[in-house]
């Protein structure tokens, strides 16, 4: 079984909240009722978008393990407008605290017209412009897109994973899942 899920902002990528006792943060179990499936990769709590879950360990490894180089596409709303030199540095790979990133795809994009409202909304500042970038990665360092945009001087305000390989969020609202 393979499930596509549009993870809303604030949801943990696990079925049980293992945080501080007494906390009740939303988890996958608040949305998905399909026993025996596990996430093939993760998204941090502040990120939104496509997650794949499966009951097939081999498929899970093929999707999540960086050695298989499954491309993941993200839409990142960033603070400011990166110039071509910043985008080129991003494309060549950046030095982060845990090592150099592989080269990545990045290009400015028109704000997605099918995008849903986020709760809570991102902070808006009149004096600081923002823009959207489409980012393609074939590795999965912790919070990588956020750390890469920060490294080029343009912190991420909102991050949505649009696709994993050939699977996309097309036609899915936040919190929806479907078997594929």
N, C-alpha and C positions, 0 to 999 in steps of 0.2 A: 504494500500500500504506500502511496505517495500523496501527501497533502500539501497544498499551497495555502498559506495563511498570510493575510495582510495584518501584521502586528501594529496595533496602535501605539502611540507615544505613551510611555509610562508603564508598559507591560514587561514583566520579567520573562526572559527566554528559558523558563523552566516551569515544571508543573507544580512545584511546591516552593513557597517562599521560605528560604532558609536564613532569612535576616534576623534581626533582633526579635526576641520573643515578644509577642503581643502585636507586632506589626502585621498588617494585612494588605500587602501590595498586590495588585492584579498580576496573575500568572497565566500561563497557557491554559491551565485547567479551567479558568473562567470563560474560555472561548471554545476550546476544542474538546469534544467528547468522542475520542477515538482511542481506545485502549491499545497499549503496546507500541505507540509511535514515539519517536524521539527526534529532537531537532538535528538537522544536518547543518551545523554552523550556528552562529549566534548573532544577535543584534543587541547593542547596549540598550538600556532602559530608555534613554533619551532619543533613540532612533526609531524610525517607523519603517514599515514596508515588508517586502517579501521574505518569508521564512519557508523553508521546506522541512517537512517532518516525514519520517518513514519508519517502517518496522523492519527494513532490510539493512543490516549492518554493512554489507558491501556497498550498497548504493549510498548510504550515509557517508562512508569514507570517501567514495569517489566524488561526492559533491563538496564535502567540507575540507578534505586534505589538500593543502596547497600544492603538493607534488603533482596532482592531477590538473592543476591550472585551469579550473573552471572559472570563467570570467563572471564577475559580479558587477552590475552597473548600478551606480548610485546617482541620485539627484541631490546636490548639496546647495543649499542657499547659504551664501557666505557674506560676511561683512566686507564692504568695499568692493572695488572692481579690480581684479588682478590684471596686471599688464602682461604682455607676451613673454617677457623674461621670467616672470613668476610661473606662468603656465609651462614654459619650457623646462624650468627646473623641476617642476612636478612630473613632467613626462620622462625626464632622465632618471628620476629616483632621488629621494631625499635622505639625508642622514637624520635618523631619529635616535632617541636614547637607547633603543634596543637593536640598533643596526640600520643599515641602508635598506630602503625599500626597492623593490623591483621597479623598472619603468612602468608608468601607468598612463592610461589614456585620460585626457582631460580636455574639455572644450566648453566655452560658454554656450548656454542654451536659453531659449525663450522660456519664461516661467510656464510650467505646465498648466494648461487650461482645464484639465480634468481633476485638479488637485482638490482634496478635501480640506476643510478647516481643521486646524490642530488645536487640541485642548491640552494644556493652556496654549494660547497663541504665542508666537515668538515675540520678543521685545522689538519694538519699532522705534527708531531714532530718526527724527527729521533731518538731522545734520550729517548722518552717515548713510551713504547709499548701500544697497546690497545688490547681489546678482545671483543667478543660478548657474551651476556648473554640472556637466555630466561627466562622471568619473568612472573609468573601467579599471578594475583591479583583478589580478590573478593570484593574489595572496591574501592572507587575512590576519594581519597583526592586530592586536587589541586596539580598538578605537582608531584604526589607521587613517581613515579619510579625515576625521576631525584633527588628528595630529599633523597630517600632511597640509591641510589648508592653513592651520595655525603656523606651521613652519614657513609658509610663503607669505605670512602676514595678513591672512584673511580668515579669521575664525569662522567655523561653521555655526550657523544659527539654526538650521533645520536640516535633517538628513533622512533621506528616504531611499531604501534599496528597491530599485525598480525591477531588476532581473537577476537571475542566477542561471547561467547558461542560456538555454532557450526558453525557460519558464519566466513569465512576467506577471505583473500585477494587473494586467489589462482586465478591466471590468469588475475589479474587486474593491469593495469599500472597506474601511478600517474595521477589524474584528471579524470579517468574513473569512471562511475557509471552504475549500472544495477539494475533493479527491481528484487527482489527475493521473 
